[in-house]
Amino acid sequence: MPMYQPSSRRRDGDWKKEVGGGGQVLDLETAVKDGILGGGGGAISTGEKLDLKTMIERLDSIEVPSVFICPISLEPMQDPVTLCTGQTYERSNILKWFSLGHLTCPTTMQELWDDSVTPNSTLSHLIYSWFSQKYTAMKKKSEDVQGRALELIEMLKKKVKGQARVQSLIELRKIVNAHDSVKKTVAESGGIGVICSLLGPFTSHAVGSEAIGILVKLELGSEWKKNLVEPAKVSLMVDMLNEGSVETKINCTNMIEMLMEGKEFESEVVSSLSLLVGLLRLVKDKRYPNGVLSGFRLLKMICSYEGVRSSVVSIGGIPQIVELLPNLNSECLELALYVLEALSSLPEGKMALKECSHTIPNVVKLLMRVSENCTELALSILWGVCEISPEECAPIAVDAGLAAKLLLVIQSGCNPVLKQRRRRDGEWKKEVGGGGQVLDLETAVKDGILGGGGGVVAMGEKLDLKTMVERLDSIEVPSVFICPISLEPMQDPVTLCTGQTYERSNILKWFSLGHLTCPTTMQELWDDSITPNNTLSHLIHSWFSQKYTAMKKKAEDVQGRGLEILEVLKKKVKGQARVQSLKELRQIVNSHDSVKQTVAENGGIGMICSLLGPFTSHAVGSEAIGILVKLDLDSESKKNLVEPAKVSLMVDMLNEGSVETKINCAKMIEMLMEGKELESKSFSSLSLLVGLLRLVKDKKHPNGVLAGFRLLKLVSSYEGVRSSIVSIGGVPQIVELLPNLSSECLEFALYVLEALSSLPEGKMSLKDCPNTIPNMVRLLMRVSENCTQLALTILWGVCEISPEECAPIAVDAGLAAKLLLVIQSGCNPVLKQRSAELLKLCSLNYTTTLFISKCKLTRTIQ
């Protein structure tokens, strides 16, 4: 059956042949030239007859229109043929399909009523034309780029300045990045020397970043490397590593690495604190994996210099790198471990690793997970840490599951040196997993092989496993105890012939549904019997018994422990002992509500208040405030806390403490203000206001932002404090935060701005901030009626003082349409009236027609 009637498809010599899904292309060359199928404009080369296969191979990275792709091979067609169903395929592919005995269309799976294939000449011509145009354009571009590169180098030799120099470098960098052939041209025409000469003490970062971006892609001889290690040029690279864009930072890092590989750098150059700080910033920015990798590559190289390691330790590099370990990819992980292992060769490095609370847990997790090299580095780090303080570190390592990991290392096929490092005389070497036997289940749980903490397993009363599982629902359970079907802890584990273990009720239900396969492996079962796994059952019960007993004992002990700590504090212990006692009491108070009453009834509040004063350290103060803020304070305690020295301490910690301390101080001051214990002069302190503004700007900690705005709202309700907030630049800082705030914080922020707009200087500050009007307009009718009312009040105050200046900005920001929505909505009459007045104010400088046109309101009004 013919696919189409040619006579009905022709009109005055134009051919209109079917391509793809029934569409018509009037002129093939025009179709390609005009971009109908993705081709760019430009005439098609019709002179030399190019080989289609060659063009396809050379253009293998280009995106090809889907209509040119064979549905069978997913490759561009060279000899397209069409079946009776209308679908088109590459001839060789469809003939192979038929040779396999198929008599259907591969795409639609329709049975073919005619197995003949018809050449699709239209599509064949179109494919050839499209590839010809792309190939010709590519060839022409390749010939042009070298000439353009030479032109740019000549321009730079003429010492063009300013924006012209920057633009020339940007274009040259793009050409070098895109075309390898240009790199040789740049080197042979003296381009390297020209670009190196642009770098110096007075070079702008705009020029420097582009120049380094070019040089890092070229092969530099020793002469040019010596040129680049001049102090002024190295200083520029370090500055850009700290302050440039991410791409600039990566390029500077790669350039310094290139120079270090050539031994051009001296050790004192790479020990620059500014360089080390910049690298630590780069590796912490996990949004850019390439930057993290470049940073760690250079850090590894730098740490090979013994004199530099102490500098890395001194700027706090160790805890920062340790915190990154869980989120690094395999390549970065190996480099990071190399750095930590190098730093652990120093006594101060070992001490910094020991003092970082996450060192042992994070490093233990890496054993036997990435590579043998990573395991060796991790073990070397753990050995160094545990060696200096075995009594303190060994229990932490055991709780983190180190024993099981070491057994895996010993059983694995890794090198003997690695195994020997992990064996010690008298240590147990029992097999776990992989078909081995656990010789003593209670010891296995007690020693943490399956993640359990230390402590004797309760073996007296036979506890009900179901009850324990329910009460311990928030605890992390070892994966071997989890049923793969329900993902819940198993209570009656049974094993199939495949070796996989499941909860009995779950696997029986699986069989009742007609399945005769293993749910995990999907293997067909040769035996459908199930075998009770008594070993695992005993181990599950032992583990949950131990956890449940520990939890129960802890619940009974916390009140007694709370009283013990209070007694210790009453004896006026000092220094680290006082800090540790307060820290433990804070953790107990946070975790157990019952302890709060115990502390209050036993004079704990007064005693903790007495620890605060002019000479109190921040370590003691932060823990004390962390406890007090969780308790119900009576008026006498609040009066005690508003003494100037204590308020001053809270303000200092609000500015300099950890985020948690800042939040607690903000909440405590809010609590004292709500009780009217604080006088206005106490909270009009500029230091307090500056600390609050810092807190609300730290968007990494939403709880801090909320606590800061709650207190700012309370503070700004006092008229005398508002001028202080305006004077320290609070208005523009809060305005800039508005687009990124949560709904709750937004309402507090608008309340603060509305309070500040009651002052003449507040209104002027709002007017002078370019984002005030656009940000306020966006908030109308978006969050709540209260937010809309506050935003309208602020807009009215700003527009009122300078209608001629502010009204056009408001109109351009879309205020008119928002005000009409407010007027039409079901909000309160006062809000509608204010909206109508503001709309009238904005339209004063326009005729009605111009105002409607300017605001694009015609459709809304109709």
C-alpha positions in Angstrom: 0.0 0.0 0.0 1.5 3.4 -1.0 2.2 5.8 1.8 1.2 9.0 0.0 0.0 10.1 -3.4 2.7 12.3 -5.1 0.2 14.1 -7.3 -1.7 15.5 -4.3 1.5 16.8 -2.7 3.0 19.0 -5.4 2.2 22.7 -5.9 3.9 24.8 -8.7 7.2 23.0 -8.5 7.6 23.2 -4.6 7.9 19.8 -3.2 6.1 19.1 0.1 7.3 15.6 1.2 6.4 14.0 4.5 9.1 14.0 7.2 8.7 12.4 10.7 5.2 12.7 12.2 3.2 13.9 9.2 4.6 17.5 8.9 5.6 19.1 5.6 8.9 20.8 4.6 8.5 23.1 1.7 12.1 23.6 0.8 14.8 21.4 2.3 17.7 23.9 2.1 15.5 26.7 3.5 14.4 24.3 6.3 18.0 23.7 7.4 19.1 27.3 6.9 16.2 28.7 8.9 16.8 26.3 11.8 13.5 24.2 11.4 15.5 21.2 12.6 18.0 22.9 14.8 20.5 24.1 12.1 21.8 27.6 12.4 21.4 30.1 9.7 23.8 30.1 6.8 24.0 28.7 3.3 24.5 24.9 2.8 27.7 24.0 1.1 26.6 22.3 -2.1 30.0 22.3 -3.9 32.2 19.4 -2.9 30.2 16.1 -2.3 31.1 15.3 1.3 31.0 11.7 2.6 28.0 11.5 5.1 29.6 8.7 7.2 32.8 10.8 7.7 30.8 13.9 8.6 28.8 11.9 11.2 31.9 10.5 12.8 33.6 14.0 13.0 30.4 15.5 14.4 29.9 12.8 17.0 29.5 15.3 19.9 26.8 17.4 18.3 23.2 17.1 19.2 21.3 15.6 16.2 17.5 16.2 15.6 15.5 13.2 16.8 13.9 12.7 13.3 17.4 11.8 12.0 17.9 9.0 14.6 17.1 5.4 13.8 14.8 4.0 16.6 16.7 0.7 16.6 20.3 1.7 16.8 19.7 5.3 18.2 22.4 6.5 15.7 21.9 9.0 12.8 20.6 7.3 9.7 22.6 7.3 6.5 20.2 5.2 4.3 16.7 5.8 5.7 13.8 3.5 4.5 10.1 3.6 5.5 7.8 0.7 6.3 4.1 0.4 5.5 3.3 1.7 9.0 5.0 5.1 8.2 7.9 4.6 10.6 11.5 5.2 9.2 14.6 3.2 10.1 18.2 2.7 8.9 18.1 0.1 6.1 20.7 -2.2 7.6 19.0 -2.2 11.0 15.5 -3.0 9.7 16.8 -5.7 7.4 18.6 -7.3 10.4 15.3 -7.1 12.4 13.5 -9.0 9.6 16.3 -11.6 9.4 15.6 -12.5 13.0 12.1 -13.6 12.1 10.2 -10.5 13.2 7.3 -9.4 11.1 6.3 -6.4 13.1 7.2 -2.7 13.2 9.8 -2.2 16.0 8.4 1.1 17.2 4.6 0.4 17.1 4.8 -3.4 17.3 2.0 -3.5 14.6 2.0 -6.6 12.4 3.2 -5.6 8.9 0.8 -6.2 6.0 3.6 -5.4 3.6 7.2 -6.3 4.3 8.8 -4.1 1.6 10.9 -1.1 2.5 10.7 2.3 0.7 13.7 4.6 0.5 12.9 7.9 2.2 14.8 10.2 -0.2 13.3 13.3 1.3 14.7 12.5 4.7 18.0 11.3 3.2 18.5 14.6 1.4 17.6 16.5 4.6 20.0 14.5 6.8 22.8 15.1 4.3 22.0 18.8 4.0 21.9 19.3 7.8 25.3 17.5 8.4 26.9 19.3 5.4 26.0 22.7 6.9 27.2 21.7 10.4 30.4 20.2 9.1 31.2 23.3 6.9 30.5 25.6 9.8 32.7 23.6 12.1 35.5 23.6 9.5 35.3 27.3 8.9 35.2 28.1 12.6 38.3 25.9 13.2 40.2 27.9 10.5 39.1 31.2 11.9 39.9 30.8 15.6 43.7 30.6 15.2 43.6 33.9 13.2 41.4 35.5 15.8 43.8 34.4 18.6 46.7 36.0 16.8 44.7 39.2 16.4 43.9 39.2 20.2 47.6 38.7 21.1 48.6 41.6 18.8 46.0 43.8 20.6 47.5 42.8 24.0 51.0 43.5 22.8 49.9 47.1 22.0 49.1 47.3 25.8 45.4 48.1 25.5 44.0 49.0 28.9 40.8 49.0 30.9 37.8 47.1 29.7 39.3 46.5 26.2 42.1 44.5 27.8 39.7 42.5 29.9 37.4 41.7 26.9 40.4 40.7 24.8 41.6 38.3 27.6 38.0 36.9 28.0 37.7 36.1 24.3 41.2 34.6 24.2 40.5 32.4 27.2 37.3 31.1 25.6 39.1 30.3 22.4 41.9 28.5 24.2 39.4 26.5 26.3 37.4 25.4 23.2 40.2 24.7 20.7 43.4 22.8 21.6 45.0 23.8 18.3 45.1 27.4 19.5 47.3 26.6 22.5 50.3 26.0 20.3 49.6 29.2 18.3 49.6 31.3 21.5 52.9 29.8 22.7 54.6 30.2 19.3 53.5 33.8 18.8 54.9 35.0 22.2 51.5 35.0 23.8 52.7 33.4 27.1 55.2 36.2 27.7 52.6 38.9 26.9 50.1 37.4 29.3 52.7 36.9 32.1 53.7 40.5 31.7 50.1 41.6 32.6 50.4 40.1 36.1 51.9 42.3 38.8 51.3 44.2 42.0 48.8 46.6 40.4 46.9 44.1 38.2 43.2 44.2 38.7 41.4 40.9 39.6 39.4 41.2 36.4 42.6 41.0 34.3 44.4 38.6 36.6 41.6 36.0 36.7 41.4 35.9 32.8 45.2 35.8 32.4 45.5 32.9 34.9 42.6 31.2 33.2 44.6 31.2 29.9 48.0 30.3 31.4 46.7 27.3 33.4 45.6 25.7 30.1 49.0 26.1 28.4 52.2 24.1 28.6 54.6 26.4 30.4 58.3 26.1 30.2 60.6 26.4 33.2 61.5 30.0 32.1 57.8 31.1 32.3 57.3 29.2 35.6 60.2 31.1 37.1 58.6 34.3 35.9 55.3 33.4 37.6 56.8 32.7 41.0 57.8 36.4 41.5 56.4 37.5 44.9 54.0 40.1 43.4 52.5 37.5 41.0 52.1 34.8 43.6 50.5 37.4 46.0 48.0 38.3 43.2 47.1 34.6 42.8 46.7 34.1 46.5 44.4 37.2 46.7 42.3 35.9 43.9 42.1 32.5 45.5 40.5 34.2 48.5 38.3 36.8 46.8 37.7 35.7 43.2 34.9 33.7 41.6 34.8 29.9 42.0 36.3 29.4 38.5 39.1 31.9 39.3 39.8 30.2 42.6 40.1 26.8 40.9 42.4 28.2 38.2 44.7 29.9 40.8 44.8 26.6 42.7 45.7 24.6 39.6 48.4 27.2 38.7 50.0 27.1 42.1 50.0 23.3 42.0 51.6 23.4 38.5 54.4 25.7 39.8 54.9 23.5 42.9 55.3 20.4 40.7 58.1 22.2 38.8 59.8 22.9 42.2 59.7 26.6 41.4 58.1 27.5 44.7 60.1 27.7 47.9 58.5 26.4 51.1 58.1 29.8 52.7 55.8 30.9 49.8 53.4 27.9 50.3 53.3 28.5 54.1 51.4 31.8 53.6 48.5 31.8 56.0 46.4 33.6 53.4 46.9 30.8 50.9 46.0 28.1 53.5 42.9 30.0 54.6 41.8 30.3 51.0 42.3 26.6 50.3 40.3 25.7 53.4 37.4 27.9 52.2 37.6 26.3 48.8 37.4 22.7 50.0 34.4 23.6 52.3 32.3 24.9 49.4 30.6 21.6 48.5 28.4 23.3 45.8 31.5 23.1 43.5 33.0 19.6 43.4 35.8 20.7 41.0 36.9 23.3 43.5 36.9 20.9 46.4 39.1 18.5 44.3 41.5 21.2 43.3 41.8 22.5 46.8 42.5 19.1 48.3 45.1 18.3 45.5 47.0 21.5 46.4 46.6 20.9 50.2 48.1 17.4 49.8 51.1 18.8 47.9 51.5 21.6 50.5 51.4 19.2 53.4 54.4 17.3 51.9 56.5 20.3 53.2 57.1 19.6 56.9 57.4 23.2 57.8 53.9 24.1 56.5 52.0 21.4 58.5 52.1 23.4 61.7 50.6 26.4 60.0 47.7 24.2 58.7 47.1 23.0 62.3 47.4 26.5 63.8 44.6 27.9 61.6 42.2 25.1 62.7 42.5 23.1 59.5 42.1 19.7 61.1 38.5 20.0 62.6 37.4 21.7 59.3 38.7 18.8 57.2 37.3 16.1 59.6 33.8 17.6 59.4 34.0 17.3 55.6 34.8 13.6 55.4 31.3 12.1 55.3 30.3 14.2 52.3 33.4 13.9 50.1 33.6 11.7 46.9 36.2 8.9 46.7 38.9 11.0 45.0 38.7 13.9 47.4 38.4 11.5 50.3 41.8 10.0 49.6 43.4 13.4 49.3 41.8 14.6 52.5 43.0 11.5 54.4 46.5 12.0 53.1 46.4 15.6 54.4 45.2 14.5 57.9 47.7 11.7 58.0 50.5 14.1 57.2 49.3 16.5 59.9 49.1 13.6 62.4 52.9 13.4 62.2 53.1 16.5 64.4 52.4 16.3 68.1 50.0 19.3 67.9 48.3 17.6 64.9 47.6 14.5 66.9 46.3 16.5 69.7 44.0 18.5 67.3 42.7 15.2 65.9 42.0 13.8 69.3 40.2 16.9 70.5 37.9 16.9 67.5 34.8 14.9 68.6 34.1 13.6 65.1 37.6 12.3 64.2 37.2 8.7 65.4 33.6 8.1 64.2 34.2 9.7 60.8 37.5 7.9 60.2 36.1 4.5 61.4 33.3 4.7 58.8 35.9 4.9 56.0 37.6 1.7 56.8 37.1 -0.9 54.1 34.7 1.4 52.2 36.7 3.3 49.5 40.0 1.7 48.7 42.9 -0.1 50.4 44.9 3.1 50.3 42.1 5.0 52.1 41.9 2.2 54.7 45.7 2.4 55.3 45.6 6.2 55.7 42.6 6.0 58.0 44.2 3.3 60.2 47.4 5.4 60.4 45.3 8.4 61.7 43.4 6.2 64.2 46.6 4.7 65.5 48.2 8.1 66.0 45.1 9.4 67.9 44.5 6.3 70.1 48.2 6.0 70.8 48.4 9.3 72.7 45.4 8.6 75.0 44.3 5.0 74.8 42.1 5.2 77.9 40.1 8.1 76.5 40.0 7.2 72.8 39.6 3.4 72.8 36.0 3.4 74.2 35.0 6.0 71.6 36.5 3.8 68.9 34.8 0.7 70.1 31.4 2.5 70.3 31.9 3.7 66.7 32.2 0.0 65.6 36.0 -0.1 65.1 36.3 -3.7 66.3 34.1 -5.1 63.5 36.0 -3.1 60.9 39.4 -4.3 62.1 38.1 -7.9 61.9 37.1 -7.3 58.3 40.6 -5.8 57.6 42.3 -8.9 59.1 40.0 -11.3 57.1 40.4 -9.4 53.8 42.9 -9.9 51.1 44.8 -6.7 51.9 48.6 -6.5 52.3 50.1 -8.2 55.4 51.6 -4.9 56.8 48.0 -3.5 57.0 46.8 -6.6 58.8 49.7 -6.7 61.2 49.2 -3.1 62.2 45.7 -4.1 63.3 46.6 -7.2 65.3 47.8 -7.0 68.9 48.7 -9.9 71.2 45.7 -10.8 73.3 43.2 -9.1 71.0 40.2 -11.2 69.9 40.0 -12.2 66.2 36.6 -13.7 65.8 34.8 -13.9 62.5 31.6 -11.9 62.0 29.5 -12.2 58.8 30.4 -13.8 55.5 29.5 -17.3 56.8 31.6 -17.0 59.9 30.4 -17.7 63.5 30.0 -15.2 66.4 31.6 -17.2 69.3 30.0 -15.2 72.1 26.9 -13.2 71.3 26.9 -11.2 74.5 30.5 -10.2 74.1 29.8 -9.3 70.5 27.1 -6.9 71.6 29.0 -5.6 74.6 32.1 -4.8 72.6 30.2 -3.0 69.9 30.7 -5.3 66.9 27.2 -4.5 65.8 27.2 -0.9 67.0 26.1 -1.5 70.6 27.7 0.7 73.3 29.7 -0.8 76.1 27.8 -2.1 79.1 26.7 -5.5 80.5 23.6 -7.0 78.8 20.7 -7.5 81.2 20.2 -11.3 81.3 18.0 -11.5 84.4 14.3 -10.8 83.6 13.2 -12.1 80.2 12.0 -8.9 78.6 9.3 -8.9 75.8 11.1 -8.1 72.5 8.0 -6.5 70.9 7.7 -4.1 73.8 11.4 -3.2 73.7 11.2 -2.6 69.9 8.3 -0.3 70.3 9.9 1.7 73.2 13.2 2.0 71.3 11.6 3.1 68.1 13.8 6.2 67.7 17.1 4.3 68.1 19.3 3.4 65.1 19.1 -0.4 64.7 22.0 -2.4 63.0 21.0 -3.2 59.4 21.4 -7.0 59.9 18.4 -6.9 62.3 16.1 -5.3 59.7 13.7 -7.4 57.6 14.3 -6.5 53.9 10.5 -6.7 53.3 9.0 -4.6 56.0 12.2 -2.6 56.9 11.4 -3.1 60.6 13.4 -5.0 63.2 12.9 -8.8 63.0 11.3 -10.5 66.1 11.1 -14.1 64.6 13.8 -14.3 61.9 13.8 -17.2 59.5 16.2 -18.1 56.7 15.4 -19.3 53.1 17.4 -21.8 51.0 19.1 -18.7 49.3 20.7 -17.7 52.7 18.6 -14.6 53.0 16.8 -13.9 56.3 13.3 -12.4 56.8 10.7 -11.9 59.5 8.5 -15.1 59.5 5.2 -13.3 59.1 6.4 -11.2 56.2 7.9 -14.1 54.1 4.8 -16.2 54.7 2.7 -13.4 53.4 5.0 -13.2 50.4 4.5 -16.9 49.6 0.7 -16.5 50.1 0.7 -14.0 47.3 1.9 -16.7 44.9 5.6 -15.7 44.8 8.1 -18.6 44.6 11.2 -16.4 44.6 13.6 -14.8 47.1 12.4 -11.2 47.6 16.0 -9.8 47.8 17.8 -11.8 45.1 14.8 -12.7 43.0 16.2 -16.2 42.6 13.7 -19.0 42.1 13.5 -21.1 45.2 14.4 -24.8 44.9 13.1 -25.4 48.4 10.3 -23.4 49.9 10.9 -24.4 53.5 12.0 -21.8 56.1 14.6 -22.4 58.9 14.4 -20.5 62.2 17.6 -18.4 62.6 18.1 -18.9 66.4 21.6 -17.3 66.4 20.3 -14.1 64.9 17.2 -14.2 67.2 19.3 -14.5 70.3 21.6 -11.7 69.1 18.6 -9.4 68.3 17.1 -10.0 71.8 20.5 -9.4 73.5 21.1 -6.2 71.7 17.6 -4.7 72.4 17.8 -6.0 76.0 21.1 -4.1 76.5 19.7 -0.9 74.9 16.4 -1.1 76.8 18.1 -1.7 80.2 20.5 1.2 79.6 17.6 3.5 78.6 15.6 2.5 81.7 18.5 2.9 84.0 19.3 6.3 82.5 15.7 7.5 83.0 15.9 6.4 86.7 19.3 8.0 87.2 18.8 11.5 85.6 17.1 13.1 88.5 19.7 11.7 91.0 22.5 12.8 88.6 21.0 16.3 88.4 21.1 16.6 92.2 24.6 15.3 92.3 25.7 18.0 89.8 24.0 20.7 91.7 25.9 19.6 94.9 29.2 19.7 92.9 28.4 23.2 91.7 27.4 24.4 95.3 31.0 23.4 96.3 32.1 26.1 93.9 34.3 23.9 91.7 36.3 26.0 89.2 37.8 25.8 85.8 37.1 22.9 83.5 35.3 20.9 86.2 32.7 23.7 86.5 32.2 23.9 82.7 31.8 20.1 82.5 29.3 20.0 85.3 27.2 22.7 83.7 27.4 21.1 80.3 26.2 17.8 81.7 23.4 19.5 83.6 22.3 21.4 80.5 22.2 18.1 78.5 20.0 16.5 81.2 17.7 19.4 81.5 17.3 19.5 77.7 16.5 15.8 77.5 14.3 15.3 80.6 11.5 17.6 81.6 11.3 15.9 85.0 14.7 17.3 85.9 13.6 20.9 85.4 11.4 20.8 88.5 14.2 19.0 90.5 16.6 21.8 89.7 14.1 24.5 90.7 13.0 22.9 93.9 16.6 22.3 95.1 17.9 25.9 94.7 19.5 25.2 91.4 18.2 28.4 89.7 19.7 30.8 92.3 23.0 28.9 92.4 23.4 29.0 88.6 22.5 32.7 88.6 25.2 33.3 91.1 27.8 31.9 88.6 27.1 34.8 86.2 29.0 38.1 86.7 31.6 40.5 85.3 34.4 37.9 85.5 32.5 34.9 84.3 34.1 33.1 81.3 32.0 32.6 78.2 32.4 28.8 78.6 30.7 29.0 81.9 28.2 31.7 80.9 27.0 29.9 77.8 26.3 26.7 79.7 24.5 28.6 82.5 22.3 30.6 80.2 21.6 27.3 78.2 20.1 25.8 81.5 18.3 28.9 82.7 16.5 29.6 79.4 14.9 26.1 79.7 13.5 26.7 83.2 10.4 28.6 84.5 12.0 31.6 86.2 10.1 33.4 89.0 10.2 37.2 89.3 13.0 37.1 91.9 15.3 35.1 89.6 14.6 37.5 86.7 15.4 40.5 88.9 18.7 38.8 89.8 19.5 38.3 86.1 18.9 42.0 85.0 21.9 43.2 87.0 24.1 45.2 84.6 27.1 42.8 84.8 24.9 39.8 83.9 23.1 41.6 81.1 26.5 42.8 79.8 27.8 39.2 79.8 24.7 38.0 77.8 25.3 40.8 75.3 28.9 39.8 74.9 28.0 36.2 74.3 25.3 37.2 71.9 28.1 38.8 69.8 30.9 36.3 70.3 29.5 32.9 71.3 28.5 29.9 69.3 25.2 29.9 67.4 23.4 28.0 70.1 24.7 30.4 72.8 23.6 33.4 70.7 20.1 31.9 70.4 19.9 31.1 74.1 21.1 34.7 75.0 18.5 36.2 72.7 15.7 34.1 74.2 16.8 34.9 77.8 16.8 38.7 77.1 13.4 38.3 75.4 12.1 36.5 78.5 13.4 39.3 80.8 11.9 42.0 78.6 8.5 40.3 78.6 8.5 40.3 82.4 9.3 44.1 82.3 12.4 43.4 84.4 14.7 45.1 81.9 14.8 48.9 81.6 14.9 50.4 78.2 18.5 51.7 78.7 19.6 48.1 79.2 18.6 47.0 75.7 19.3 50.2 73.8 23.0 49.1 73.9 24.5 49.3 70.4 26.4 46.1 71.1 23.1 44.2 71.7 21.6 45.6 68.5 24.7 44.8 66.4 24.7 41.3 67.8 21.0 40.8 66.9 21.6 42.1 63.3 24.4 39.6 62.9 22.2 36.8 64.2 19.3 37.5 61.8 21.7 37.7 58.8 23.1 34.2 59.5 20.7 32.3 57.2 22.5 29.0 57.8 20.7 28.8 61.2 17.0 29.5 60.8 16.4 29.1 64.6 18.8 31.9 65.2 17.1 34.1 62.6 13.7 33.6 64.3 15.1 34.2 67.8 16.9 37.4 66.6 13.8 38.8 64.9 11.5 38.0 67.9 13.8 40.0 70.1 14.3 42.8 67.6 10.5 43.2 67.4 10.3 43.5 71.2 13.2 45.9 71.3 11.8 48.1 68.5 8.5 48.5 70.4 10.4 51.0 72.6 10.5 54.3 70.9 13.9 55.4 72.3 15.6 52.3 70.8 14.4 52.7 67.2 16.8 55.6 66.4 19.7 53.5 67.5 18.7 50.7 65.1 18.5 53.2 62.3 21.8 54.8 63.2 23.7 51.5 62.9 22.3 50.8 59.4 19.7 48.3 60.5 17.1 49.3 57.9 18.9 48.3 54.7 20.2 45.1 56.3 16.8 43.9 57.2 15.3 45.0 53.8 17.9 42.9 52.0 16.9 39.8 54.0 13.2 40.0 53.2 13.2 37.8 50.0 14.8 34.8 51.8 12.9 34.8 55.1 10.3 32.2 56.2 6.7 33.4 56.7 7.1 33.6 60.5 10.4 35.6 60.4 8.9 37.8 57.6 6.1 39.0 59.9 8.6 39.9 62.6 10.9 41.7 60.2 8.0 43.8 58.7 6.9 44.7 62.3 10.4 46.0 63.0 10.6 48.0 59.7 7.1 49.4 60.3 8.2 50.5 63.8 11.3 52.2 62.4 9.3 53.9 59.7 7.5 55.9 62.5 10.8 57.9 62.7 11.7 60.6 60.1 15.2 59.1 59.9 13.7 55.7 59.6 11.5 56.7 56.6 14.5 58.4 55.0 16.6 55.3 55.4 13.8 53.1 53.9 13.6 55.5 50.9 17.3 55.6 50.4 17.5 51.7 50.2 16.9 50.8 46.5 15.3 47.4 47.3 12.7 48.7 49.8 9.8 49.4 47.4 10.4 46.3 45.1 10.7 43.9 48.1 7.6 45.4 49.8 5.5 45.2 46.7 6.3 41.5 46.3 5.0 40.8 49.8 1.6 42.3 49.2 -1.1 39.5 49.2 1.5 36.8 49.5 1.9 35.8 53.2 -0.9 36.9 55.4 -3.3 39.9 55.9 -1.1 41.1 58.7 2.0 41.1 56.5 0.1 42.9 53.8 -1.0 45.6 56.3 2.5 46.1 57.6 4.0 46.3 54.0 1.3 48.9 53.0 2.1 51.0 56.1 5.8 51.0 55.2 5.1 51.8 51.5 2.8 54.6 52.5 5.5 56.1 54.8 8.1 55.9 52.1 6.0 57.3 49.2 4.5 60.0 51.4 7.8 61.8 52.0 8.7 61.9 48.3 5.8 61.0 45.9 7.5 62.3 42.8 10.6 60.1 43.3 9.0 57.0 44.8 5.7 56.6 42.9 7.4 55.8 39.5 9.5 53.1 41.2 6.5 51.6 42.9 4.5 51.6 39.6 7.4 49.9 37.8 7.5 47.3 40.6 3.9 46.4 39.9 2.3 48.1 43.0 -0.9 49.2 41.1 -2.0 45.6 40.3 -1.3 44.5 43.8 -3.3 47.3 45.3 -6.2 46.5 43.0 -6.1 42.9 44.3 -6.1 44.2 47.9 -9.1 46.4 47.1 -11.0 43.5 45.4 -10.2 41.0 48.2 -12.2 40.2 51.3 -9.7 41.9 53.7 -10.7 44.5 56.3 -12.0 48.0 55.3 -9.1 49.9 56.8 -6.7 47.9 54.6 -8.8 48.6 51.5 -9.0 52.3 52.4 -5.2 52.5 52.8 -4.7 50.7 49.5 -7.0 53.2 47.7 -5.1 56.1 49.1 -1.8 54.7 48.1 -3.1 54.0 44.6 -4.2 57.6 44.3 -0.8 58.8 45.6 1.0 56.7 42.9 -1.2 58.1 40.1 -0.8 61.8 40.9 1.9 62.4 38.3 0.1 60.5 35.5 -3.0 61.0 33.3 -5.5 58.2 33.7 -4.7 56.7 30.3 -1.0 56.9 30.8 -1.3 55.4 34.3 -3.3 52.5 33.1 -0.9 52.0 30.2 2.1 52.3 32.4 0.8 49.8 34.9 -0.5 47.4 32.2 -3.8 47.4 34.1 -6.3 47.4 31.1 -7.1 43.7 31.4 -7.4 43.8 35.2 -9.8 46.8 35.1 -11.9 45.2 32.4 
